[in-house]
Every structure is written in structure tokens, then in C-alpha cells.
């Protein structure tokens, strides 16, 4: 007779994940490539679909799933049958979805960052030898930042494409979107509006995690 555990070597991990999901507890799944992490994630999300759909939908909330690549995002979305309850996206898409309407706050953030960068570059340039390649690069960077700062007030709305080059004067870079989102997440003023879209449980924010 074959042991049931041999038929499904992931049964114990799946059970722990299911328990964590039901209790809204954080967990950390560590496994190699091709080991079935995506399958385990999908099973956990299917459990949320089954048990928490009505409660989340009645509050207008969704479940956010953040992936490294667009390919992974597409695979998970397909397996979940493109359920609107589950928002699957890359980190850049997700971050822009959170901050994309806060143009005034973004402008303030960019202005402060540019002013800080300009001051630091000017300080560095004062200690850099004239005529060197390093100085020329820093002078070019300083000129670009000053030009952007001068045009900043004219920008009514910022743009961003997770898969594009973002080269226009009103666009943000990939790094800026992540940095701005991370900074905004620390501010209490933004949390109520984001909590309205995504359920945030205090039990899911604890530092202690179940390692599987």
C-alpha cells in the first residue's frame, strides 16, 4: 500500500498554508524553482475566494497578489479565471495603482527629492577636480535635475507605464514609483483610502511569520 503522504509530498505544506489563510496569518514559503510555489499560492487564493468572497465584496475590497514578472501575473490570473476579487499585478503596476491619482503629493515628493539631489551634487562638485570625466557626468546630472525642477510646476498630471520607457517630462521612472509608494505607505494620511480597496488585517502585519 502506498502512503498518502508519498502521493502528495506537499500535503503538509498545503495544510499549513490553508490554516494560515483561514486565520489571516502571515507565512513564508521557501522552495526552489519548479517546486510548486505557484500552485500552492493559487490553492490559498482559491480558499479566499471560497470563504471570504462575500465579506470582501460587500465592502468593495479585493485581494492583492504581487508578482515579479508579467508572465507570472498572467499565469496566476488565468488559473484564477480572471476573478475580479483577486488583483494580480507586478510590484510596479501595483505601486502605480496606489499612488497614480495623488499628483499633488507626487509633485511635492519629486520637488523635495530634486532639491536634495541638487544640493548634494553641488556639494560634491565643489570637491571634484575640473575637467575630469566624473565632474562632467555630475555637471550633466546637475543640469538635468535643475531643468526638471524648473518644469515641475507645469506638470498637471504624472504618467507611468510599467512596461514602457517613461521618457517624457511628465513621466516617472520605475525606481521613483517604488520609492514614492514606499514613502506614502508609511504615512497615515494615505492608509484609509488604500484600506478601503484592500483588506489589511492587523494579524497579517505582524513580524513573526510561519516558515514552511
Buried (B, 14 or more C-beta within 10 A) or exposed (E): EEEEEEEEEBEEBBEBBBEBBEEBBBBEBEEEEEBBBBEBBBBBBBBBBEEBBEEBEEEEBBBBBBBEEBEBBEBBBEBBEEBEBBBBBBBBBBBBBBBBEBBEBBBEBBBEBBEEBBEEBEEBBEEBEEEEEEBEEBBEBBEEBBEBBEEBEEBEEBBBEBEEEBEEEBBBEBEBBBBBBEBBEEEEEBEEEBEEBBBEEEEEEEEEEBEB
